[in-house]
Amino acid sequence: MTADVTFRDFAGAIMTGNTGEAARVLGILLDLEAPTAQAAAAHFREGMQTGGASFMTSAMGLRTAVTSGQDAEVRKLLADCFGLTGPTLERSLTALRNRYHPRA
């Protein structure tokens, strides 16, 4: 079931080099169409390879930003970690809000 995927699933797929699965999970989590999810997963993988520990520290900050409701920080991290911009970034922000802060 798609509701059960987490960023842990995304990270596991990235770490094992399964970019197809990483893109699928990211598409669900961030409400991305397949080509955009593939590009976002590739952007993340490249950042991980070239940015080292500082990139990973930044990426891990996404959870804190999302759970604390810091939209400006979430936007920055979605752009930095996944290369998202414009309406796509906003749709992903909304998807994360809905997943982690659903309205009753």
C-alpha positions in Angstrom: 0.0 0.0 0.0 1.4 3.4 -0.9 0.5 5.1 2.4 3.1 2.9 4.1 6.2 4.2 2.3 8.6 6.4 4.3 11.7 8.4 3.7 13.5 5.4 5.2 12.3 3.4 2.2 13.6 6.2 -0.1 17.0 6.2 1.7 17.3 2.4 1.5 16.7 2.4 -2.2 19.2 5.2 -2.8 21.8 3.5 -0.6 21.5 0.3 -2.6 21.5 2.1 -6.0 17.9 1.3 -6.8 17.0 4.6 -8.3 13.8 3.3 -9.8 12.5 2.3 -6.4 13.8 5.5 -4.9 11.9 7.5 -7.5 8.7 5.5 -7.0 8.8 6.1 -3.2 9.7 9.8 -3.7 6.8 10.2 -6.1 4.4 8.9 -3.5 5.9 11.0 -0.6 6.2 14.2 -2.5 3.3 13.8 -5.0 5.6 13.9 -8.0 5.0 12.6 -11.5 7.3 9.8 -12.5 9.8 11.9 -14.6 10.0 14.5 -11.9 10.5 11.9 -9.2 13.3 10.3 -11.2 15.0 13.6 -11.6 14.6 14.4 -7.9 16.0 11.0 -6.9 19.0 11.6 -9.3 19.5 15.1 -7.8 19.5 13.6 -4.3 21.9 10.8 -5.3 24.3 13.3 -6.9 24.1 15.6 -3.8 24.9 12.6 -1.6 27.9 11.6 -3.7 29.3 15.1 -4.1 28.2 16.8 -0.9 29.2 14.2 1.6 28.3 14.6 5.2 27.1 18.2 5.0 24.5 17.2 2.3 23.3 14.3 4.4 23.0 16.5 7.5 20.9 18.9 5.5 18.8 16.1 4.1 18.2 14.7 7.6 17.0 18.1 8.7 13.9 17.7 6.5 12.2 15.5 9.1 12.6 18.1 11.8 11.5 20.9 9.5 8.4 19.0 8.4 7.3 17.9 11.9 7.9 21.3 13.3 5.9 23.0 10.6 8.8 25.2 9.3 7.5 25.7 5.8 10.3 28.1 4.7 12.9 25.5 5.8 11.0 22.7 4.1 10.9 24.6 0.9 14.7 25.3 1.1 15.4 21.6 1.8 13.1 20.4 -1.0 15.0 22.7 -3.4 18.4 21.8 -2.2 18.0 18.1 -1.7 15.7 17.3 -4.6 16.0 20.2 -7.0 12.4 21.1 -6.8 11.1 24.5 -7.8 7.9 26.5 -8.4 4.6 24.7 -8.4 6.2 21.3 -8.1 7.9 22.4 -4.9 4.7 23.8 -3.5 2.7 20.6 -4.3 5.4 18.6 -2.5 5.2 20.9 0.5 1.5 20.3 0.6 1.9 16.6 0.3 4.3 16.5 3.2 2.0 18.7 5.3 -1.0 16.4 4.5 1.1 13.3 5.3 2.6 14.5 8.6 0.0 17.1 9.8 -3.3 15.9 8.4 -6.3 18.1 9.2 -9.1 16.5 11.0 
